[in-house]
């Protein structure tokens, strides 16, 4: 922005610099689309609209340096948006390409572009802070703890809100380094510092966190601190939200443990026939011979993920007739599932489909999830009760175990989620009258009345903190709640009339917005119904309720995507489950800048650019799903004799059995200091690239050889695997 005492120049308008008046030539260069021209102390300057940098803009200087500045900034933004390595500025091919496009552009160094990247972060951060301060609604926050390969802990903070156009937004805006130990005091200090730094301590509505004791303590400390400013909704009663996906994960894990034995042969069969490319080809040939459409490939599950187990079973059931046929042709295939086991798999798969659909529903990012949470939880409990009375003993045992976990965590629903369901015009209070007897039995009526009173309390709180409650005389209080006291206010001349109406008509005849809303008939359920659009349009009738809905419907019910949340591995329930990431220097600011840039450049809706946290962090060092599946298949078969020739007709000695040791020996031939690379895992990361048929030798055999020596070898960190093309029968 222009500084105080400066004058902005736009187009060809005349400009006054205190005592001097002169005609200015029209700014015709396209570069001025990215700059504002100002006069400061008699000197012309160009202010960059993106980074707020100030450059000289005298006519004698021309615009060449302005073009170079914008090109350099666009390069930094491209590196942020597309995850390019900083070393790209050193690549000869890229330098030649850039020179051909713009001969005037002088390529910069890595350190320079790193500095430009940090400047962009600071600018985008200031923009986001300014935007959130002006936002006429509250902001919901989700936090999660991540652990880097350097064993450093980071708090990932995501904000969620609904803007003036009633569009739902979420932004990853902070990666906060949290020093150990991660106690409730340390975590609360880190989050409180963020709230104060971003001036959000009075705007936050809820904080959604994992289900662990340290997070519970952190929330209690935050509530005590924020209560001093009287800024929490309902005095902090709804401030703490538990991640629904993590709670659901604990429930379904009980069911997965019960069915482990029943589906073991199917899992082993899938692992066997998806282990190598040649076996997959044989499997596909057999499906074609049986005239079974081969639309989906076998998918081996991860035992700790409900959704992957469901997908494995649903696909395997489609090909159940293929497995016994292959048994006749493959002597090493020994674990053919029986007909009874397939029937059991069908039964279990049908039950798991409900939870599979719920995992996807809970993890939605483009629609509000607060209004569906209560209904979904009730559907789960209703389904588990139905499972208890079925004829299958395994399903009964599964349901009994899951119900115990359900009652432990969801015996009562979070207040704000129930209120969110009431504010869905398809359900209103009727949804409580239908489901509360299932949840609370004989106490249902009392619980419904508590929720109703909570709605009136929330309405009064919003009215008291806005002018709507004072200016709108037609909306008083409910007959069942003495929440709003009408007093004379000299600021509003008709306040005496309001008092007169209140005293003469009587409180019992005064209705609130909530009364009018609940009296209207519920809307028919429609899959295309957009609840946010409805409130945007009908908010004129219920202005205070509209403000409440805008805040509540921005609250997410999960902290991370289902692919990450539905992992039952990791640490115990009393500690945050760490996600393994590689967090090199400045990458936290890089990720924050990228998230904000996507919104600023309006590319967040483009699937090629959309920022997905799990994918982004995974790319910083991981094994692909292809690699994980192939490795797991080998480990699943346990220790056994292995053939060292290719599984092809012309059989060639498979040198990859012992070839990987050549990586070490060739390094030793190059330098006597080879151990600096191969026996230095703390400071060296090993990346490998290959075709997928060589995966097992690099992920199982070679690491096993190194580990077996008992020495401190550098093991593989990341592996990139390519597919191959069959262009002739049996030839690759």
C-alpha positions, 0 to 999 in steps of 0.5 A: 500500500502507498505510504502516508504522504504519498500520492497514487497515480492511475491512468492519465489523471493529473497528480498533485504532489503538495506544491507541484501540479503536472500532467502525467502521461498515460501508463501504457505498458502491461507491466503496470497491471502488476504495479501502482505508481506513487510519488514520494518526496518528489520521487516516482516509485512503483509499488508491486501489487503482489509483494509490496516491493518498492522500485524506482519508476522514473521515466529515464529508468524505463520498465525493464527492471519492473518486468524482471521483478514480476518475472522473478516473482512469478517464478517463485510462485510457480515453485510454491504452487507446483512443488518444484525443487529450488535447484530448478534455477540451476538446471541448464535446460530450464535456464535456456528455456527461460532465456528464450522466453524472456531474454531480459530475465536474469536467472537468480540463485537458489538462495535468492529464490528462497528469499522470494518465496519467504517474502510471498509467504509474509505477504499472503499471511498479511492478506489472510490475517486482514481478510479474517479480521474483516470476516463477519463470521466466526472461524472454526479450527482443526489441529493435528500433530505431525512428526518429521523425520528429524523427530520434530513435532509440528502442529498443523492448524487449519481454519474453516469458515463460510464467507459472505457468499455462503461458500465453505472454505478451509485453509492450512495456514500454520505449521507450528513447531512444538518443542518436546515434551508435548504436554497440555501446557506446551500445546495450549501455549503454541495454539494460544500464541497462534490465536493472538498472532493472527488476532483470532482469539475472539473469532474462534468458535470451536477447536476440533482435535484428536481423541487423546488426554493431552488434547483434552487438557490443552482445550481446558487450558484454552477455555480458561484463557479465552473465557477472560475475554468473554468471547466463547460461544455458550461460555465454552460449552461447545468449544471442544470438538472431538474428531469424528473419524478418529472416534469411528476408527476406534469403534470399527477397529473392534469389528476388524479384530473379530473378523480377522480369522474369517477373512484370512484366506481371502486376504492371503489369496489376494496377496498371492495373486497380486504379488507379481506381474506374472501372477496378475496376468494369469489371474486376468487370463482366468477371469477372461476364460470364465467370462467375468468382466475384469473391471477392477484389479485385486486390492490388498488391504491394510489391516488397520484400515476399514475402507481398504478391507471393504474394498478388498472383499468387495472386489475379491467376491466378484472373482470368487470363481476364479480362485479355485480355477487357478488352484488347478494350474498353480501348485504353489497356491495353497489357500483357496477360500471355501464356499462357507468363507465366501458366504461369510465374506459377503455377509461381512462386506455387506455390513462394512459398506455402511461404515465405508460410506460414512468414512467418505461422508465424514471426510467431505471438504466441499460441503458442511458436515456438521448437520449430518454428524448426529444423523449418521451417529444414530444410523450407526447405533441403529445398525449395530442393534440390528446386527445383534439380532441377526442369525450370524454369530460372528456378526453378533460378536462383532456388533457387541464389541463395537457397541461397547466402544460406541457407548464409551465415546458416543453415548451422548452426542456433542451439543453443537452437532445436534443443534446443527441437525435442527437447523437443517430445514429437512429435519428440525426438531423432529429428528430429535423426536425420532432418534433420541429415544434410541439414544437415551431411552426413557430420558429422551424427552428431558434431553430434547428439552435441554437441547431446545433450551440450548438453542434459545440460549444461543439465539439470545447470545447472538442477539445480545451481541448484535443490534438485531436483538435490539432493533427487531421488535417482532422477535422477542423470546420464546414462551418457554425461556426468559432469556431476553429482558426488554428495557427502555433504550434511549438510543431507539425511540420505539423502545417504549413501544416495544416495552408497551407491546411486551407488557400489554400483549404478554410474553406468552404471545411473543415469538422468537425467530426460532419459534417461527422457524420450528413452526414451519413444515420441514422440507422434503428430503432431496439429494440435490438440496443445498442447505447453505443456499437455503439459508443464504436465501431464507436468512432474511426471515431469520437474520439471527439464526442465519448468523448462527448457522453460518458459524456452526455449519463451518465446523468440521467433524474431522481433523484429517482426511479418511486415508490418514484418519482410518489407520489403527496403527501408531501410538496409544489412545492417550497420545496424539498419533504422529504422522511421519513427514519429512520437514526440511528447512522452511518447508512449513512456511512453504506449505503455508504459502502454497495453501494461501497462494492457491486461494489468492490466485483462485486455483483452489477449485482446480483439481491439478492444483488443489492442496491435499495435505496427506498427498503433499506431505507424502511426496516429501518422502514415502513409498508408493501404494504399488510398492507397499502392496508388492512388499506386503504381499512378499512378507505375507508369504513368510520365509520360503524358498525363492526362485532366482530366475524370471517367471517367464518361458525363456528363463534368464538368471535373475541378477537382481538377487545379489545385484543391489550390493553393487550399489555399495561396491561401486561407491567404494570403488569411487571413494575410500570414504564410501561409508559417509554415504552408506553407513550414515543414516542420520544425515543421508537419505537414499532414493531409488528409482526402478521398474515395479518388477524389481521392487521386492529385491529392494524393499525386502531382500536387500534391506534384510541383507543389510539389517542382518549384518547388525551394522548401521547401514543407510536404508532406503527412504523413498522409492519411485516405481514405474509401470512397464508395457507389454508390447508382444506376448510375454515380452516387455 
